[in-house]
Amino acid sequence: MGKFHQLRQNANSLFMKLLFSFMAIIVLLISFNFLSYTFFRNNVTNEILRYNNLNLDKTVSDYEKHLSLIRKVAFSIYFSSEVDVLRINSPRIQYEVAGQIRQNIRNMLGNDNLYLNNIILYFRETGFIIEKEGTTLAESMFSKFYRSPAYSYDFWKEEFNQPYSYKAYPASSFTDVSWENWTSKGYMIPYVIKDNANAKLMIIAMLDANSMFTAFHQSINRNFLVLNEQGETLFSSVDPNQKITLDQLTGGKGHLKVGTDYYFYSKGPSGNTYINIVPNAGISSQIIKLNVILVSLLVLAIVISIGASILFSIRMNNPLKKIVQTIQELNQSPTAPNNNGSIKEFALIGDRLTNLLQTNRIIHEDLRQKNSQLQYYAYTNKLKMIRTGGLDWKEPIVSEKPFVLIVFDITFRQRYFENMETDSDFAAYFLKEYISTALSHKYQETTVFQMEKNQIVALVFPQAEEPAITDSLREMKQIFDRDQHYCFLTIAVSPVYPDSSRFTQAYEQATSKLKQRSLGEDTQIIADERKQSATFQAFTLMEEQEFHANLHAGNGPAVVQQTLRMLCTLNKKQASAQDFADFSKHVLNKVLCTLAALQLEGRLAKDNEAPQTLLADCHTLAQYESFWTGFLGEATGWIKQKKEARDPITSFVFDYLDTHYGDDLSLELLADKLNITGAYLSTYFKDKTGMNFSDYLNGMRVNIAKDMLQNSNLKIQDVAVQVGYQNVNSFIRMFKRYAGLPPGEFRKTAQQDG
């Protein structure tokens, strides 16, 4: 009976329970690894095949949807009113209409998701071409500007006689040979759309084959083919010597093993067959290598686990035995431990230390809370007293050690207020608690408190052996970035200051760094002073006049283009996010004042979100561009609608100047035609448009001259005459005043940019 009791006591000891626990875990892990290994060997090949089939299905879907989208875009151009004019009036070409078509093409090409290099309109009867760069003849287009050995001018001319409405041709490299140095246009798939019944016009959409491949090909393997219904290769990224034909591919979908490769294929609604090639040798070698690694790791894990379990059990059991002996010596008559399945040593320790630990925990928690509150009020009062010029008094709770001050500025995005049920104060509190916890684990002495509603301040007193503060902040940034779609932070770090007398200087320096934040939606850490090459600037005087005139005239495209150009300039100069916000507020105030002057501010109340709210949620260049494109387009539309509906005098002036800008014009001439005095027309025009008649006329002429200088080879003197200046010196002087540089330099700069 005594031996049985001794065995039971030994089995209930800490050493044996640790050892049995480790062994149970080892057996469980070994079983799991063995089952995983068996399952992997039986299913890995099928999973690889299924994975590649799913990837190919996604690729086929993306390609087919894109081809359908391109057809819709091309047919929208084909049946547009401008194209109808040229198709009906052929062979007579109206260059004003052609210019509008070219602008429409450029607008469509501005959408990068279409992966279009160009859209070419080829009129059969005249051989006339309209594309993004302008107009030309078909022979020049396909022998100079878009030259390819596979697609000559005779090839395109013959395509009018082919019996189809739309068709994709094999990809080919196109080259611009109009200059001495040949320039590559890219590797493109021509996609032809025409009216098979009456082929007067053919639209050729030049698809960027490599961009489509990068965007749509869903596989880590880059071996990819596209064959049309005739078996021709529309696109290929594989070795030219590697051949596959439609005869080898049975059915509309499946996979085929040829030699050492798997061919996954699928036929789309357009009749094209898409093929993804995966080397079988690579798959087999990876499986064999992985099997060897898994078996080796399994054996190594078993040996290490058994040895570690015995070692840890001994190392943990011996100190605890000494602790138990010490407690027994302090109290010779301990109460019997509860042996209901628990470890006897832990039960004895728990009986003796529970009351002591509970009392100590209560006292420690109470002291920690009181000390934290005292530190918070002490630092807050010290900062505010220094900043407001109060008396500087020292408290014993304020540390006089070297410190670093960190400011966490929180920006809540509009999405937070729309989707989250809690208010921002609640979120700011949790962020403060996380910051306090994260810093306290790294630094022995840290104080974190909320200075403003969305501003948290941390004081860190670093020691020599503690990690660098910027390294800790980068780790915290990874956590903050997980919620960047709801909010993000700007973290400003001061240098190390020697004592608490520099608190105010550190705080002011850190808050000034917050303004150096650049555009972006992620958390940014600003530890060093950033050298920025740009600061906020409004429009120049001439830009101000141009913006004001176009805004009052309701010229949406011009207003949007000027604003986007300014945003692009700020971005190139690496302006801060504050600079973008200041510039946007400046432009928004001008637009709102103009709407108020025309009694159109009521239109804004009909929208769900005020423009100020939408603008405050812009944090990237793309977001700013999207906001201004939509808002300015809508606002100028309201202005133009009101002016056209209620102002016949200025409408007459605008229409007359649009058609007679090259004539000898004067204010008195137009007043005569309106049967009013020149003084009345001058005052009326200035009141309605916000600018003088002469400024509007000269600005209009200069804009037309810009277009001529960019898109024609006319001499400067001829351009001056055509826009209404008989004296070339007057034209040069006026052009420099409104454009900022002489016409010759403008043409040279435009050609270099082009």
C-alpha positions in Angstrom: 0.0 0.0 0.0 2.9 2.3 0.8 4.6 1.6 -2.5 1.3 2.3 -4.4 1.0 5.7 -2.6 4.6 6.5 -3.4 4.1 5.8 -7.1 1.0 7.9 -7.1 2.8 10.8 -5.5 5.7 10.5 -8.0 3.2 10.4 -11.0 1.5 13.6 -9.5 4.8 15.5 -9.3 5.7 18.4 -11.5 8.5 16.6 -13.2 6.4 13.7 -14.4 3.4 15.9 -15.5 5.7 18.1 -17.5 7.4 15.2 -19.1 4.0 13.5 -20.0 2.6 16.8 -21.3 5.6 17.3 -23.5 5.4 13.7 -24.8 1.7 14.1 -25.6 2.3 17.3 -27.5 5.2 15.6 -29.4 2.9 12.6 -30.4 0.2 15.0 -31.5 2.6 17.0 -33.6 4.1 13.9 -35.2 0.7 12.6 -36.0 -0.3 15.9 -37.6 2.9 16.1 -39.6 2.5 12.5 -40.8 -1.1 13.1 -41.9 -0.2 16.4 -43.6 2.6 14.7 -45.4 0.4 11.9 -46.7 -2.4 14.2 -47.7 0.1 16.5 -49.5 1.6 13.6 -51.5 -1.8 12.4 -52.7 -3.3 15.7 -53.6 -0.6 18.2 -54.6 -0.6 17.4 -58.3 -4.4 17.7 -58.5 -4.3 21.0 -56.6 -1.7 22.4 -59.0 -3.8 21.4 -62.0 -6.9 22.9 -60.5 -5.0 26.1 -59.5 -3.7 26.6 -63.1 -7.2 25.9 -64.6 -8.7 28.6 -62.3 -6.0 31.1 -63.1 -6.5 30.5 -66.9 -10.3 30.9 -66.5 -9.7 34.3 -64.9 -7.3 35.3 -67.7 -9.8 34.3 -70.4 -12.6 36.2 -68.7 -10.4 39.4 -68.4 -9.2 39.2 -72.0 -12.8 38.6 -73.4 -14.3 41.3 -71.3 -11.6 43.7 -72.5 -12.1 42.9 -76.2 -15.9 43.4 -75.7 -15.2 46.7 -74.0 -12.9 47.8 -76.9 -15.7 47.0 -79.4 -18.1 49.1 -77.5 -15.7 52.0 -77.4 -14.9 51.7 -81.1 -18.6 51.5 -82.1 -19.4 54.5 -79.9 -16.9 56.5 -82.0 -18.1 54.9 -85.2 -21.7 56.0 -84.7 -20.9 59.4 -83.0 -22.4 62.5 -84.6 -19.0 63.9 -85.5 -18.0 60.8 -87.4 -21.4 60.7 -89.1 -20.7 64.2 -90.5 -17.4 63.1 -92.0 -18.8 59.8 -93.3 -21.8 61.4 -94.9 -19.8 64.4 -96.4 -16.9 62.2 -97.6 -14.7 63.0 -99.6 -15.0 66.5 -98.2 -13.1 66.8 -94.9 -14.3 69.3 -92.2 -11.2 70.0 -90.1 -13.2 71.5 -87.2 -15.1 68.2 -86.9 -11.9 66.2 -87.2 -10.4 68.3 -84.4 -13.3 67.4 -82.1 -12.9 63.7 -83.0 -9.2 63.8 -82.2 -10.0 65.3 -78.8 -12.6 62.6 -78.2 -9.9 60.0 -79.0 -7.4 61.6 -76.6 -10.0 61.6 -73.9 -10.6 57.9 -74.3 -6.8 57.1 -74.5 -6.5 58.9 -71.2 -8.1 55.9 -69.5 -5.1 53.7 -68.7 -7.4 50.7 -68.0 -8.2 50.5 -71.7 -4.6 49.6 -72.6 -4.9 51.5 -75.9 -1.9 53.0 -77.7 -4.0 54.7 -80.3 -7.4 54.7 -82.1 -7.1 55.3 -85.9 -10.1 56.3 -88.1 -9.4 55.4 -91.8 -11.8 56.9 -94.4 -11.8 54.7 -97.5 -12.8 57.2 -100.2 -10.3 60.0 -99.2 -7.6 57.9 -97.6 -7.9 60.3 -94.7 -6.6 59.3 -91.2 -7.7 60.8 -87.8 -5.8 59.7 -84.7 -4.6 61.0 -81.4 -1.7 63.1 -82.8 -3.8 64.7 -85.6 -4.7 64.0 -89.2 -2.7 62.5 -92.1 -3.0 60.3 -95.1 -3.2 56.6 -94.8 -0.1 55.9 -96.9 2.0 58.1 -94.6 0.4 56.7 -91.5 1.2 53.1 -92.2 4.5 53.6 -94.0 6.0 56.2 -91.5 4.1 56.7 -88.2 2.9 53.1 -87.7 5.1 51.0 -89.8 5.2 47.2 -89.4 6.4 44.5 -91.8 3.3 42.5 -91.1 0.8 45.4 -91.8 1.6 47.5 -94.8 -0.5 50.3 -96.4 -1.7 47.8 -99.1 -2.8 45.4 -96.3 -5.0 48.0 -94.6 -6.5 49.2 -97.9 -7.5 45.7 -98.8 -9.2 45.2 -95.4 -12.2 47.3 -96.5 -13.1 44.4 -98.8 -12.9 41.7 -96.2 -16.2 40.2 -95.0 -16.2 40.9 -91.3 -17.4 43.6 -88.8 -14.6 43.3 -86.2 -11.5 41.2 -86.0 -8.3 41.0 -83.9 -5.0 40.5 -85.8 -1.7 39.0 -84.5 0.4 41.2 -82.4 3.3 43.0 -84.1 6.0 45.6 -83.4 5.2 49.0 -84.8 7.8 51.7 -85.5 7.8 55.5 -86.2 10.2 56.1 -89.1 9.2 59.7 -89.7 12.5 61.0 -88.3 16.1 60.0 -88.8 16.1 57.8 -85.6 13.5 55.1 -85.7 11.3 55.1 -82.6 9.5 52.0 -81.4 5.7 52.4 -80.9 5.4 49.1 -79.0 4.1 45.6 -79.4 0.5 45.9 -80.3 -2.6 43.9 -81.4 -4.6 45.6 -84.1 -8.3 45.3 -83.5 -10.4 46.3 -86.6 -14.0 47.5 -86.5 -16.0 48.4 -89.6 -19.4 48.2 -91.3 -19.3 45.1 -93.4 -22.3 46.2 -95.5 -21.0 49.7 -96.3 -17.3 49.9 -95.5 -16.6 53.6 -95.9 -14.8 53.9 -92.5 -12.6 51.5 -90.7 -11.5 52.0 -87.0 -8.2 50.4 -85.9 -7.7 50.1 -82.2 -4.1 49.5 -81.3 -4.1 47.4 -78.2 -0.9 47.4 -76.0 -0.2 43.6 -76.0 2.4 43.6 -73.2 0.3 45.8 -70.9 -2.7 43.5 -71.4 -0.6 40.5 -70.7 0.8 42.0 -67.5 -2.7 43.0 -66.3 -4.7 39.9 -67.3 -2.4 36.9 -67.1 -3.1 35.2 -63.8 -0.2 32.9 -63.3 3.3 32.9 -61.8 4.4 31.3 -65.0 4.8 33.7 -67.9 4.5 31.2 -70.8 1.3 32.2 -72.5 -0.3 32.0 -76.0 -3.4 33.3 -77.7 -4.6 31.6 -80.9 -7.5 32.8 -83.1 -10.0 30.6 -84.8 -7.7 30.1 -87.8 -4.9 28.9 -85.5 -2.8 32.1 -86.0 -0.9 33.4 -83.0 -2.4 36.6 -81.7 0.0 36.9 -78.9 2.9 34.9 -77.5 5.3 35.2 -74.6 7.0 31.8 -75.1 10.0 30.6 -77.0 9.2 31.0 -80.8 10.5 27.4 -81.4 7.7 26.0 -79.1 4.7 25.2 -81.3 1.2 24.1 -80.5 -1.8 23.8 -83.0 -5.5 23.9 -82.5 -5.7 20.3 -83.8 -3.9 19.1 -80.7 -6.4 20.8 -78.4 -9.6 18.8 -78.2 -12.8 20.3 -76.8 -13.2 23.9 -75.6 -11.3 23.5 -72.3 -8.8 21.2 -70.6 -5.1 20.5 -70.3 -2.7 18.5 -72.3 0.8 17.1 -71.5 3.2 17.5 -74.4 6.8 16.3 -73.7 7.9 17.9 -70.4 5.2 20.6 -70.3 1.5 20.9 -69.4 -0.7 23.0 -71.8 -3.7 24.4 -70.1 -6.2 25.8 -72.7 -9.6 27.4 -72.8 -11.6 28.8 -75.7 -13.4 32.2 -75.2 -16.7 33.5 -76.6 -14.7 35.4 -79.3 -13.3 32.2 -80.7 -9.8 32.8 -79.4 -8.0 30.0 -77.6 -5.9 30.9 -74.6 -3.0 28.6 -73.6 -0.9 28.6 -70.4 2.3 26.5 -70.5 3.6 25.0 -67.2 6.8 22.9 -67.2 6.2 19.5 -65.7 9.9 19.1 -64.8 9.7 22.1 -62.4 6.6 20.7 -60.7 8.1 17.2 -60.2 11.4 18.5 -58.9 9.7 20.8 -56.4 7.5 17.9 -55.1 10.6 15.6 -54.6 12.6 18.4 -53.0 9.7 19.2 -50.7 9.2 15.5 -49.7 12.9 15.3 -48.7 12.7 18.5 -46.7 9.5 17.4 -44.9 10.9 14.0 -43.9 14.1 15.5 -42.7 12.3 18.1 -40.7 10.0 15.5 -39.1 12.9 13.4 -37.9 14.8 16.4 -36.6 11.7 17.7 -34.8 11.2 14.4 -33.1 14.8 14.2 -31.8 14.9 17.8 -30.7 11.4 17.7 -29.0 12.2 14.6 -26.9 15.6 16.0 -25.8 14.1 19.4 -25.1 11.2 18.0 -23.1 13.5 16.1 -20.7 15.8 19.0 -20.3 13.1 21.6 -19.7 11.3 19.3 -17.2 14.5 18.8 -15.1 15.4 22.6 -15.3 11.9 23.6 -14.2 11.4 20.9 -11.5 14.6 21.5 -9.6 14.1 25.3 -8.7 10.5 24.6 -7.7 11.5 21.9 -5.4 13.8 24.3 -3.6 11.0 26.9 -3.4 8.7 24.3 -1.8 11.4 23.3 0.7 11.9 27.0 1.7 8.1 27.5 2.2 7.9 24.4 4.3 10.7 25.6 6.5 9.0 28.9 7.0 5.7 27.2 8.0 6.1 23.8 9.7 2.4 23.1 9.8 1.1 23.9 6.3 -2.4 23.0 5.3 -2.8 19.9 3.2 -2.8 20.8 -0.5 -5.7 20.1 -2.7 -4.8 17.1 -4.8 -7.8 17.1 -7.1 -5.8 16.5 -10.2 -3.5 19.5 -9.7 0.3 19.5 -9.3 1.1 19.3 -5.7 4.0 21.8 -5.8 1.9 24.4 -7.5 -1.0 23.8 -5.1 1.3 24.4 -2.1 2.8 27.5 -3.6 -0.6 28.8 -4.5 -2.0 28.3 -0.9 0.9 30.2 0.6 1.3 33.1 -1.9 -2.3 33.9 -3.0 -3.1 36.4 -0.3 0.3 38.0 -0.6 0.1 38.4 -4.4 -3.5 39.7 -4.3 -2.7 42.3 -1.7 0.5 43.4 -3.6 -1.5 43.6 -6.9 -4.1 45.8 -5.4 -1.6 48.2 -4.0 0.6 48.3 -7.1 -2.4 48.9 -9.4 -3.6 51.7 -7.2 -0.2 53.4 -7.1 0.2 52.9 -10.9 -3.1 54.6 -11.7 -2.4 57.5 -9.3 1.1 58.0 -10.6 -0.1 57.9 -14.3 -2.7 60.6 -13.6 -0.3 62.8 -11.7 2.2 62.5 -14.6 -0.4 63.3 -17.1 -1.5 66.5 -15.3 2.0 67.5 -14.5 3.3 67.3 -18.1 0.1 68.9 -19.5 0.2 71.8 -17.1 3.9 72.3 -17.7 3.5 72.5 -21.5 0.6 74.9 -21.3 2.2 77.1 -18.7 5.3 77.5 -20.8 3.4 78.2 -23.9 1.1 80.8 -22.3 4.0 82.6 -20.5 3.1 81.5 -17.0 5.4 81.1 -14.1 7.8 78.2 -14.5 7.6 76.0 -11.4 9.0 72.6 -10.9 7.3 69.6 -9.6 9.1 66.5 -8.3 7.0 64.2 -10.5 8.3 65.8 -13.7 11.4 64.0 -14.8 14.6 66.0 -15.5 16.2 63.4 -17.6 16.9 63.7 -21.4 13.8 63.1 -23.3 12.3 62.7 -26.8 8.8 64.1 -27.5 6.6 62.3 -30.1 3.4 63.8 -31.5 0.8 61.4 -33.0 -1.6 63.3 -35.2 -4.7 61.3 -36.2 -6.6 61.8 -39.4 -9.9 60.1 -39.6 -11.2 59.4 -43.1 -14.8 59.9 -44.2 -15.2 56.1 -44.5 -14.7 55.9 -40.7 -17.7 58.1 -39.9 -19.8 56.2 -42.5 -19.1 52.7 -41.4 -18.1 52.8 -37.8 -20.7 53.0 -35.0 -18.3 54.5 -32.4 -17.3 58.1 -32.6 -13.7 59.3 -33.2 -13.1 60.1 -29.5 -13.5 56.5 -28.6 -11.1 55.4 -31.4 -8.5 58.1 -30.3 -8.7 56.7 -26.8 -7.9 53.2 -27.9 -5.0 54.4 -30.1 -3.6 56.2 -27.0 -3.8 53.0 -25.0 -2.1 51.0 -27.7 0.7 53.6 -28.0 1.2 53.7 -24.3 1.4 49.9 -24.1 3.7 49.5 -27.1 6.2 52.2 -25.8 6.1 50.9 -22.2 7.2 47.5 -23.4 10.3 49.0 -25.0 11.2 51.9 -22.7 11.4 51.8 -19.0 10.1 55.4 -18.5 7.4 56.6 -20.8 4.4 58.9 -20.4 1.6 59.1 -23.0 -1.4 61.6 -22.9 -3.9 63.1 -25.2 -3.1 66.8 -25.8 -5.9 67.6 -28.3 -8.9 65.8 -29.7 -7.0 64.0 -32.4 -3.5 64.6 -31.1 -1.6 62.3 -28.8 1.8 63.2 -27.1 4.4 60.7 -25.9 7.4 61.6 -23.7 10.1 58.9 -23.8 13.2 59.0 -21.6 15.4 56.6 -23.5 18.3 54.7 -21.9 21.5 53.7 -23.7 20.6 50.0 -23.8 17.1 50.6 -25.1 16.2 50.3 -28.9 16.1 53.3 -31.2 12.8 55.2 -31.1 12.4 55.3 -34.9 12.8 51.5 -35.0 9.9 51.1 -32.5 7.8 53.6 -34.4 8.3 51.6 -37.6 7.0 48.5 -35.9 4.0 50.5 -34.7 3.4 51.8 -38.2 2.8 48.3 -39.5 -0.1 48.0 -37.0 -1.5 51.5 -37.9 -1.4 50.7 -41.6 -3.8 47.8 -41.2 -6.6 50.4 -40.6 -5.4 53.0 -43.1 -8.7 52.8 -44.9 -10.3 54.2 -41.8 -7.6 56.5 -40.4 -3.9 57.1 -40.6 -1.4 58.9 -38.4 1.4 61.5 -38.9 4.2 60.8 -36.3 6.6 63.7 -35.6 9.7 63.0 -33.5 11.7 65.7 -31.8 15.5 65.5 -31.2 16.8 64.4 -27.8 16.5 67.4 -25.3 18.4 67.5 -22.0 15.8 68.4 -19.5 12.1 69.5 -18.9 12.8 73.2 -19.5 12.8 72.4 -23.3 9.3 70.8 -23.3 7.8 73.7 -25.1 10.5 73.9 -27.7 10.3 70.2 -28.4 6.5 70.3 -28.7 6.6 73.3 -31.1 9.3 71.7 -33.2 7.4 68.4 -33.4 4.1 70.0 -34.4 5.8 72.1 -37.1 7.1 68.8 -38.6 3.5 67.6 -38.9 3.1 70.2 -41.8 5.9 68.4 -43.7 3.7 65.4 -44.3 3.6 64.4 -48.0 0.6 63.0 -49.9 -0.4 59.5 -49.1 -2.9 57.4 -47.1 -0.4 55.5 -44.9 1.1 56.4 -41.6 4.2 58.6 -42.0 7.1 59.0 -39.5 8.9 62.4 -39.7 12.0 62.3 -37.6 14.3 64.6 -39.6 13.6 67.9 -41.1 12.5 67.4 -44.7 13.9 69.6 -47.4 11.0 70.5 -49.6 11.5 72.3 -52.9 8.0 73.7 -53.0 5.7 75.8 -50.8 2.1 76.7 -51.3 1.6 79.4 -54.0 -1.6 80.7 -55.6 -1.9 81.4 -59.3 0.2 84.1 -60.9 -1.5 87.2 -62.1 -1.9 85.9 -65.7 -3.0 82.5 -64.4 -5.5 84.1 -62.1 -7.0 86.1 -65.0 -7.1 83.0 -67.2 -8.8 80.9 -64.5 -11.3 83.7 -63.7 -12.2 84.2 -67.3 -12.7 80.5 -68.1 -14.7 80.0 -64.8 -17.0 82.9 -65.5 -17.4 81.7 -69.1 -18.3 78.2 -68.0 -15.4 76.7 -69.9 -15.1 73.5 -67.9 -12.3 71.7 -69.7 -10.0 74.7 -69.5 -10.7 75.3 -65.8 -10.1 71.6 -65.0 -6.9 71.4 -67.1 -5.4 74.5 -65.5 -6.2 73.2 -62.0 -4.8 69.7 -62.7 -1.7 71.2 -64.3 -1.1 73.2 -61.1 -1.6 70.0 -59.0 0.9 68.2 -61.2 3.4 71.0 -60.7 3.1 70.8 -57.0 3.6 67.1 -57.1 6.7 67.3 -59.2 8.1 69.9 -56.7 7.4 67.4 -53.9 5.0 69.7 -52.1 3.6 68.7 -48.8 0.1 67.6 -48.1 -0.5 70.9 -46.4 0.5 72.7 -49.6 -2.0 70.7 -51.6 -4.7 71.4 -49.1 -4.0 75.2 -49.0 -4.0 75.4 -52.8 -7.3 73.4 -53.0 -8.9 75.7 -50.4 -7.8 78.7 -52.4 -9.4 77.3 -55.6 -12.6 76.2 -53.8 -13.1 79.6 -52.3 -12.9 81.2 -55.8 -15.4 78.8 -57.2 -17.8 79.2 -54.3 -17.6 83.0 -54.5 -18.4 82.8 -58.2 -21.3 80.5 -57.6 -22.6 82.9 -54.9 -22.2 85.9 -57.2 -24.4 84.1 -59.8 -26.8 82.9 -57.1 -26.0 79.3 -57.8 -24.8 78.3 -54.3 -28.2 76.6 -53.8 -27.1 73.9 -56.2 -24.5 72.7 -53.7 -27.2 72.1 -51.0 -28.8 69.4 -53.1 -25.7 67.2 -52.9 -25.3 64.6 -50.1 -21.8 65.8 -49.3 -20.5 69.4 -49.2 -17.4 70.0 -51.4 -15.4 71.0 -48.3 -16.1 67.6 -46.7 -15.1 65.8 -49.9 -12.0 67.9 -50.3 -10.9 67.2 -46.7 -11.0 63.4 -47.5 -8.5 63.8 -50.4 -5.1 62.5 -49.4 -3.5 61.4 -52.8 -2.9 63.1 -56.1 -5.4 60.8 -57.8 -8.1 61.8 -55.3 -7.4 65.5 -55.7 -7.6 65.1 -59.5 -10.8 63.1 -59.3 -12.5 65.6 -57.0 -11.5 68.7 -59.1 -12.4 67.0 -62.4 -15.9 66.2 -61.1 -16.6 69.3 -59.0 -15.2 71.9 -61.5 -17.0 70.2 -64.4 -20.3 70.3 -62.5 -19.8 73.9 -61.3 -18.8 75.3 -64.7 -21.8 73.4 -66.2 -24.1 75.4 -63.9 -22.4 78.6 -64.8 -22.5 78.0 -68.5 -26.2 76.9 -68.3 -27.2 80.1 -66.5 -25.2 82.4 -68.8 -26.6 80.8 -71.9 -30.2 80.9 -70.6 -30.2 84.5 -69.2 -27.4 86.5 -70.9 -28.0 87.0 -74.7 -25.6 89.9 -74.9 -22.5 88.1 -73.8 -23.6 85.0 -75.7 -23.7 87.0 -78.9 -20.2 88.4 -78.1 -18.8 85.0 -77.5 -20.3 83.5 -80.6 -19.2 86.4 -82.8 -15.6 86.3 -81.5 -15.5 82.5 -82.0 -16.2 82.9 -85.7 -14.5 86.3 -86.4 -11.4 86.3 -84.1 -9.2 86.8 -87.2 -11.0 90.0 -88.2 -10.2 93.6 -87.2 -12.4 93.6 -84.0 -13.3 96.4 -81.6 -15.7 96.9 -78.7 -17.5 99.6 -80.7 -18.0 97.3 -83.7 -19.8 94.7 -81.5 -21.8 97.4 -79.7 -22.9 98.7 -83.1 -24.3 95.3 -84.0 -26.1 95.1 -80.7 -27.5 98.7 -81.0 -25.9 99.8 -77.7 -23.0 102.0 -76.8 -19.5 100.8 -76.4 -19.3 102.1 -72.8 -22.4 100.2 -71.8 -21.1 97.0 -73.5 -17.8 97.3 -71.8 -19.3 97.7 -68.3 -21.9 94.9 -69.0 -19.3 92.5 -70.3 -17.0 93.1 -67.3 -19.8 92.7 -64.9 -21.0 89.3 -66.4 -17.6 87.7 -67.2 -15.4 89.3 -64.6 -12.8 90.5 -67.2 -12.3 93.3 -69.8 -13.4 92.7 -73.4 -9.8 93.3 -74.6 -8.4 90.8 -72.1 -10.9 88.2 -73.2 -10.2 88.8 -76.9 -6.4 88.7 -76.6 -6.5 85.6 -74.4 -8.7 83.8 -76.9 -6.5 84.7 -79.8 -3.4 83.6 -77.9 -5.0 80.2 -77.1 -5.9 79.7 -80.8 -2.3 80.7 -81.7 -0.9 78.1 -79.3 -2.9 75.4 -81.0 -1.6 76.6 -84.5 2.0 76.7 -83.3 1.7 73.2 -81.9 -0.1 71.5 -84.7 1.0 73.3 -87.9 4.1 74.4 -89.6 2.9 78.0 -90.3 5.3 80.8 -89.8 4.9 83.0 -86.8 3.9 85.9 -89.0 1.2 83.9 -90.7 -0.2 82.7 -87.4 -0.3 86.3 -86.2 -2.3 87.4 -89.3 -4.8 84.4 -88.9 -5.6 85.2 -85.3 -6.1 89.0 -86.0 -2.7 90.7 -85.5 -1.5 92.5 -88.6 1.7 93.6 -86.7 3.9 90.6 -85.8 5.6 92.6 -83.0 2.3 93.3 -81.4 1.5 89.6 -81.6 4.8 88.6 -80.1 4.3 91.1 -77.2 0.8 90.0 -76.5 1.6 86.3 -76.8 4.5 86.7 -74.2 2.1 88.6 -71.9 -0.5 85.9 -71.8 1.6 82.7 -72.4 4.7 83.7 -70.4 7.2 83.2 -73.3 7.6 84.3 -77.0 5.8 82.2 -79.7 9.1 80.8 -81.1 10.2 79.5 -77.7 6.7 78.2 -77.0 6.7 76.1 -80.3 10.2 74.8 -79.5 9.2 73.8 -75.9 5.9 72.2 -77.2 7.9 70.1 -79.8 10.3 68.9 -77.1 7.5 67.9 -74.8 5.7 66.2 -77.6 
